[in-house]
Amino acid sequence: MTDTPVNSQITDAVTQTNVKVVAEAPAQAIASLYQVSSHSTGLALQNAVHSQQVLNQISSAVVSKAVQLIMAVGDKP
């Protein structure tokens, strides 16, 4: 097997590409982390709003039943 010299411009290009990829990896990881955490925060807020709406519906039903019971107090013999 013969040793063929590689052009220095090719090795420089490959080295710079590798350095660029390695240098961008932490930024990509942090960006992904921020995106996932903001998505999960949004889902948590959506769940909180939904729970509050359900509790408001339940409280409306409870209040109407309580008013019905109060109004029916005089009707009982």
N, CA, C and O atoms as CSV, one atom per row, in Angstrom:
chain,resi,resn,atom,element,x,y,z
A,1,MET,N,N,0.855,-1.165,0.000
A,1,MET,CA,C,0.000,0.000,0.000
A,1,MET,C,C,0.893,1.217,0.000
A,1,MET,O,O,1.802,1.347,0.820
A,2,THR,N,N,0.623,2.088,-0.918
A,2,THR,CA,C,1.469,3.277,-1.052
A,2,THR,C,C,0.846,4.431,-0.299
A,2,THR,O,O,-0.375,4.585,-0.254
A,3,ASP,N,N,1.691,5.224,0.279
A,3,ASP,CA,C,1.219,6.420,0.985
A,3,ASP,C,C,1.021,7.542,-0.024
A,3,ASP,O,O,1.955,7.958,-0.710
A,4,THR,N,N,-0.196,8.014,-0.095
A,4,THR,CA,C,-0.464,9.140,-0.993
A,4,THR,C,C,-0.640,10.382,-0.140
A,4,THR,O,O,-1.442,10.388,0.793
A,5,PRO,N,N,0.089,11.409,-0.447
A,5,PRO,CA,C,-0.049,12.636,0.354
A,5,PRO,C,C,-1.403,13.291,0.087
A,5,PRO,O,O,-1.886,13.332,-1.044
A,6,VAL,N,N,-1.988,13.792,1.148
A,6,VAL,CA,C,-3.281,14.456,1.047
A,6,VAL,C,C,-3.036,15.956,1.018
A,6,VAL,O,O,-2.210,16.492,1.757
A,7,ASN,N,N,-3.757,16.593,0.168
A,7,ASN,CA,C,-3.622,18.037,0.046
A,7,ASN,C,C,-3.961,18.695,1.382
A,7,ASN,O,O,-4.932,18.309,2.033
A,8,SER,N,N,-3.190,19.659,1.784
A,8,SER,CA,C,-3.390,20.312,3.077
A,8,SER,C,C,-4.703,21.088,3.116
A,8,SER,O,O,-5.283,21.262,4.187
A,9,GLN,N,N,-5.172,21.552,1.976
A,9,GLN,CA,C,-6.452,22.264,1.948
A,9,GLN,C,C,-7.608,21.319,2.294
A,9,GLN,O,O,-8.580,21.719,2.934
A,10,ILE,N,N,-7.486,20.073,1.864
A,10,ILE,CA,C,-8.540,19.089,2.180
A,10,ILE,C,C,-8.540,18.780,3.670
A,10,ILE,O,O,-9.598,18.750,4.299
A,11,THR,N,N,-7.369,18.552,4.235
A,11,THR,CA,C,-7.316,18.263,5.675
A,11,THR,C,C,-7.778,19.460,6.494
A,11,THR,O,O,-8.427,19.290,7.526
A,12,ASP,N,N,-7.451,20.667,6.046
A,12,ASP,CA,C,-7.925,21.861,6.756
A,12,ASP,C,C,-9.447,21.970,6.690
A,12,ASP,O,O,-10.092,22.303,7.683
A,13,ALA,N,N,-10.014,21.690,5.525
A,13,ALA,CA,C,-11.470,21.771,5.386
A,13,ALA,C,C,-12.169,20.753,6.281
A,13,ALA,O,O,-13.167,21.078,6.924
A,14,VAL,N,N,-11.660,19.534,6.327
A,14,VAL,CA,C,-12.250,18.506,7.173
A,14,VAL,C,C,-12.099,18.877,8.640
A,14,VAL,O,O,-13.034,18.710,9.422
A,15,THR,N,N,-10.940,19.374,9.013
A,15,THR,CA,C,-10.703,19.769,10.406
A,15,THR,C,C,-11.626,20.913,10.812
A,15,THR,O,O,-12.194,20.887,11.904
A,16,GLN,N,N,-11.784,21.910,9.957
A,16,GLN,CA,C,-12.653,23.039,10.283
A,16,GLN,C,C,-14.116,22.600,10.398
A,16,GLN,O,O,-14.852,23.096,11.251
A,17,THR,N,N,-14.525,21.682,9.547
A,17,THR,CA,C,-15.890,21.176,9.629
A,17,THR,C,C,-16.110,20.433,10.945
A,17,THR,O,O,-17.137,20.605,11.600
A,18,ASN,N,N,-15.147,19.618,11.318
A,18,ASN,CA,C,-15.271,18.883,12.586
A,18,ASN,C,C,-15.293,19.835,13.773
A,18,ASN,O,O,-16.070,19.645,14.709
A,19,VAL,N,N,-14.451,20.849,13.740
A,19,VAL,CA,C,-14.420,21.821,14.838
A,19,VAL,C,C,-15.738,22.575,14.906
A,19,VAL,O,O,-16.254,22.831,15.993
A,20,LYS,N,N,-16.282,22.930,13.753
A,20,LYS,CA,C,-17.561,23.651,13.715
A,20,LYS,C,C,-18.680,22.805,14.315
A,20,LYS,O,O,-19.484,23.310,15.098
A,21,VAL,N,N,-18.736,21.546,13.962
A,21,VAL,CA,C,-19.784,20.660,14.483
A,21,VAL,C,C,-19.647,20.499,15.993
A,21,VAL,O,O,-20.635,20.562,16.724
A,22,VAL,N,N,-18.432,20.293,16.449
A,22,VAL,CA,C,-18.211,20.114,17.886
A,22,VAL,C,C,-18.508,21.408,18.642
A,22,VAL,O,O,-19.026,21.366,19.758
A,23,ALA,N,N,-18.188,22.549,18.049
A,23,ALA,CA,C,-18.425,23.827,18.723
A,23,ALA,C,C,-19.906,24.164,18.796
A,23,ALA,O,O,-20.342,24.817,19.745
A,24,GLU,N,N,-20.688,23.731,17.814
A,24,GLU,CA,C,-22.115,24.049,17.816
A,24,GLU,C,C,-22.950,23.087,18.658
A,24,GLU,O,O,-24.111,23.384,18.942
A,25,ALA,N,N,-22.414,21.981,19.051
A,25,ALA,CA,C,-23.177,20.969,19.785
A,25,ALA,C,C,-23.768,21.491,21.102
A,25,ALA,O,O,-24.943,21.238,21.365
A,26,PRO,N,N,-23.002,22.210,21.943
A,26,PRO,CA,C,-23.616,22.702,23.185
A,26,PRO,C,C,-24.769,23.675,22.939
A,26,PRO,O,O,-25.775,23.644,23.648
A,27,ALA,N,N,-24.619,24.537,21.933
A,27,ALA,CA,C,-25.693,25.484,21.635
A,27,ALA,C,C,-26.944,24.748,21.149
A,27,ALA,O,O,-28.063,25.110,21.512
A,28,GLN,N,N,-26.750,23.733,20.340
A,28,GLN,CA,C,-27.892,22.946,19.873
A,28,GLN,C,C,-28.577,22.241,21.045
A,28,GLN,O,O,-29.805,22.187,21.107
A,29,ALA,N,N,-27.794,21.710,21.960
A,29,ALA,CA,C,-28.363,21.009,23.114
A,29,ALA,C,C,-29.148,21.962,24.006
A,29,ALA,O,O,-30.245,21.628,24.454
A,30,ILE,N,N,-28.602,23.137,24.267
A,30,ILE,CA,C,-29.303,24.117,25.100
A,30,ILE,C,C,-30.580,24.593,24.416
A,30,ILE,O,O,-31.611,24.762,25.068
A,31,ALA,N,N,-30.515,24.808,23.109
A,31,ALA,CA,C,-31.711,25.238,22.378
A,31,ALA,C,C,-32.799,24.175,22.453
A,31,ALA,O,O,-33.976,24.490,22.628
A,32,SER,N,N,-32.402,22.928,22.320
A,32,SER,CA,C,-33.371,21.835,22.438
A,32,SER,C,C,-33.952,21.778,23.848
A,32,SER,O,O,-35.151,21.557,24.017
A,33,LEU,N,N,-33.124,21.971,24.841
A,33,LEU,CA,C,-33.591,21.981,26.231
A,33,LEU,C,C,-34.585,23.103,26.466
A,33,LEU,O,O,-35.624,22.884,27.088
A,34,TYR,N,N,-34.284,24.309,25.977
A,34,TYR,CA,C,-35.198,25.435,26.133
A,34,TYR,C,C,-36.531,25.161,25.440
A,34,TYR,O,O,-37.592,25.481,25.977
A,35,GLN,N,N,-36.474,24.572,24.257
A,35,GLN,CA,C,-37.700,24.296,23.519
A,35,GLN,C,C,-38.567,23.276,24.255
A,35,GLN,O,O,-39.782,23.450,24.357
A,36,VAL,N,N,-37.954,22.231,24.761
A,36,VAL,CA,C,-38.717,21.200,25.476
A,36,VAL,C,C,-39.274,21.749,26.786
A,36,VAL,O,O,-40.418,21.459,27.137
A,37,SER,N,N,-38.492,22.530,27.506
A,37,SER,CA,C,-38.982,23.059,28.782
A,37,SER,C,C,-40.093,24.079,28.571
A,37,SER,O,O,-41.038,24.121,29.359
A,38,SER,N,N,-40.006,24.901,27.532
A,38,SER,CA,C,-41.088,25.852,27.283
A,38,SER,C,C,-42.350,25.123,26.836
A,38,SER,O,O,-43.456,25.544,27.176
A,39,HIS,N,N,-42.203,24.047,26.086
A,39,HIS,CA,C,-43.374,23.265,25.681
A,39,HIS,C,C,-44.042,22.622,26.898
A,39,HIS,O,O,-45.267,22.637,27.014
A,40,SER,N,N,-43.245,22.064,27.795
A,40,SER,CA,C,-43.837,21.430,28.979
A,40,SER,C,C,-44.475,22.470,29.897
A,40,SER,O,O,-45.487,22.184,30.537
A,41,THR,N,N,-43.902,23.670,29.972
A,41,THR,CA,C,-44.520,24.729,30.765
A,41,THR,C,C,-45.858,25.134,30.164
A,41,THR,O,O,-46.826,25.363,30.889
A,42,GLY,N,N,-45.910,25.221,28.843
A,42,GLY,CA,C,-47.171,25.540,28.182
A,42,GLY,C,C,-48.231,24.489,28.437
A,42,GLY,O,O,-49.393,24.816,28.676
A,43,LEU,N,N,-47.832,23.217,28.385
A,43,LEU,CA,C,-48.785,22.143,28.676
A,43,LEU,C,C,-49.277,22.209,30.120
A,43,LEU,O,O,-50.453,21.961,30.390
A,44,ALA,N,N,-48.383,22.542,31.045
A,44,ALA,CA,C,-48.788,22.652,32.446
A,44,ALA,C,C,-49.801,23.779,32.631
A,44,ALA,O,O,-50.762,23.639,33.387
A,45,LEU,N,N,-49.582,24.897,31.938
A,45,LEU,CA,C,-50.536,25.998,32.041
A,45,LEU,C,C,-51.878,25.632,31.403
A,45,LEU,O,O,-52.932,26.007,31.916
A,46,GLN,N,N,-51.840,24.912,30.304
A,46,GLN,CA,C,-53.089,24.463,29.693
A,46,GLN,C,C,-53.857,23.537,30.631
A,46,GLN,O,O,-55.079,23.637,30.743
A,47,ASN,N,N,-53.152,22.647,31.297
A,47,ASN,CA,C,-53.802,21.744,32.249
A,47,ASN,C,C,-54.398,22.512,33.422
A,47,ASN,O,O,-55.481,22.177,33.902
A,48,ALA,N,N,-53.692,23.541,33.882
A,48,ALA,CA,C,-54.208,24.341,34.994
A,48,ALA,C,C,-55.475,25.083,34.591
A,48,ALA,O,O,-56.430,25.147,35.365
A,49,VAL,N,N,-55.490,25.639,33.395
A,49,VAL,CA,C,-56.678,26.348,32.920
A,49,VAL,C,C,-57.844,25.383,32.767
A,49,VAL,O,O,-58.971,25.703,33.145
A,50,HIS,N,N,-57.581,24.213,32.218
A,50,HIS,CA,C,-58.650,23.225,32.048
A,50,HIS,C,C,-59.218,22.796,33.403
A,50,HIS,O,O,-60.434,22.694,33.560
A,51,SER,N,N,-58.353,22.548,34.367
A,51,SER,CA,C,-58.817,22.152,35.706
A,51,SER,C,C,-59.654,23.259,36.339
A,51,SER,O,O,-60.665,22.985,36.986
A,52,GLN,N,N,-59.237,24.496,36.154
A,52,GLN,CA,C,-59.997,25.610,36.725
A,52,GLN,C,C,-61.372,25.712,36.070
A,52,GLN,O,O,-62.361,25.976,36.753
A,53,GLN,N,N,-61.444,25.508,34.765
A,53,GLN,CA,C,-62.739,25.553,34.089
A,53,GLN,C,C,-63.664,24.436,34.574
A,53,GLN,O,O,-64.860,24.656,34.768
A,54,VAL,N,N,-63.115,23.250,34.768
A,54,VAL,CA,C,-63.926,22.135,35.261
A,54,VAL,C,C,-64.425,22.423,36.673
A,54,VAL,O,O,-65.585,22.153,36.987
A,55,LEU,N,N,-63.560,22.967,37.524
A,55,LEU,CA,C,-63.990,23.291,38.884
A,55,LEU,C,C,-65.046,24.390,38.892
A,55,LEU,O,O,-65.936,24.382,39.742
A,56,ASN,N,N,-64.961,25.334,37.958
A,56,ASN,CA,C,-66.000,26.365,37.871
A,56,ASN,C,C,-67.337,25.764,37.464
A,56,ASN,O,O,-68.378,26.173,37.980
A,57,GLN,N,N,-67.328,24.809,36.559
A,57,GLN,CA,C,-68.580,24.153,36.169
A,57,GLN,C,C,-69.168,23.391,37.351
A,57,GLN,O,O,-70.377,23.434,37.580
A,58,ILE,N,N,-68.315,22.691,38.102
A,58,ILE,CA,C,-68.796,21.936,39.265
A,58,ILE,C,C,-69.353,22.887,40.320
A,58,ILE,O,O,-70.393,22.610,40.918
A,59,SER,N,N,-68.672,24.000,40.549
A,59,SER,CA,C,-69.144,24.934,41.569
A,59,SER,C,C,-70.470,25.562,41.155
A,59,SER,O,O,-71.315,25.830,42.009
A,60,SER,N,N,-70.667,25.800,39.863
A,60,SER,CA,C,-71.962,26.321,39.397
A,60,SER,C,C,-73.071,25.316,39.674
A,60,SER,O,O,-74.161,25.703,40.096
A,61,ALA,N,N,-72.816,24.052,39.448
A,61,ALA,CA,C,-73.810,23.015,39.719
A,61,ALA,C,C,-74.101,22.920,41.211
A,61,ALA,O,O,-75.254,22.757,41.611
A,62,VAL,N,N,-73.062,23.022,42.034
A,62,VAL,CA,C,-73.250,22.932,43.484
A,62,VAL,C,C,-74.062,24.125,43.984
A,62,VAL,O,O,-74.964,23.960,44.805
A,63,VAL,N,N,-73.748,25.315,43.497
A,63,VAL,CA,C,-74.484,26.509,43.930
A,63,VAL,C,C,-75.935,26.419,43.509
A,63,VAL,O,O,-76.821,26.756,44.295
A,64,SER,N,N,-76.205,25.972,42.284
A,64,SER,CA,C,-77.604,25.884,41.842
A,64,SER,C,C,-78.367,24.840,42.657
A,64,SER,O,O,-79.536,25.054,42.978
A,65,LYS,N,N,-77.738,23.726,42.996
A,65,LYS,CA,C,-78.403,22.711,43.829
A,65,LYS,C,C,-78.647,23.242,45.238
A,65,LYS,O,O,-79.696,22.986,45.829
A,66,ALA,N,N,-77.671,23.989,45.778
A,66,ALA,CA,C,-77.845,24.560,47.118
A,66,ALA,C,C,-78.977,25.575,47.125
A,66,ALA,O,O,-79.773,25.608,48.064
A,67,VAL,N,N,-79.057,26.395,46.101
A,67,VAL,CA,C,-80.157,27.360,46.019
A,67,VAL,C,C,-81.484,26.626,45.890
A,67,VAL,O,O,-82.472,27.036,46.498
A,68,GLN,N,N,-81.526,25.561,45.117
A,68,GLN,CA,C,-82.752,24.783,44.977
A,68,GLN,C,C,-83.184,24.208,46.320
A,68,GLN,O,O,-84.366,24.242,46.664
A,69,LEU,N,N,-82.211,23.674,47.089
A,69,LEU,CA,C,-82.544,23.125,48.410
A,69,LEU,C,C,-83.022,24.212,49.370
A,69,LEU,O,O,-83.938,23.983,50.160
A,70,ILE,N,N,-82.410,25.389,49.308
A,70,ILE,CA,C,-82.821,26.491,50.180
A,70,ILE,C,C,-84.228,26.944,49.828
A,70,ILE,O,O,-85.047,27.205,50.709
A,71,MET,N,N,-84.498,27.033,48.536
A,71,MET,CA,C,-85.828,27.485,48.098
A,71,MET,C,C,-86.911,26.450,48.426
A,71,MET,O,O,-88.078,26.806,48.588
A,72,ALA,N,N,-86.533,25.186,48.524
A,72,ALA,CA,C,-87.519,24.129,48.805
A,72,ALA,C,C,-87.756,23.910,50.290
A,72,ALA,O,O,-88.536,23.033,50.659
A,73,VAL,N,N,-87.112,24.673,51.141
A,73,VAL,CA,C,-87.282,24.493,52.594
A,73,VAL,C,C,-88.720,24.756,53.011
A,73,VAL,O,O,-89.263,23.999,53.817
A,74,GLY,N,N,-89.339,25.772,52.507
A,74,GLY,CA,C,-90.713,26.112,52.903
A,74,GLY,C,C,-91.749,25.186,52.291
A,74,GLY,O,O,-92.886,25.163,52.762
A,75,ASP,N,N,-91.412,24.433,51.277
A,75,ASP,CA,C,-92.402,23.576,50.610
A,75,ASP,C,C,-92.647,22.268,51.342
A,75,ASP,O,O,-93.656,21.610,51.087
A,76,LYS,N,N,-91.771,21.876,52.232
A,76,LYS,CA,C,-91.916,20.604,52.924
A,76,LYS,C,C,-92.974,20.718,54.004
A,76,LYS,O,O,-92.994,21.708,54.736
A,77,PRO,N,N,-93.874,19.710,54.127
A,77,PRO,CA,C,-94.919,19.756,55.153
A,77,PRO,C,C,-94.408,19.473,56.548
A,77,PRO,O,O,-95.185,19.481,57.503
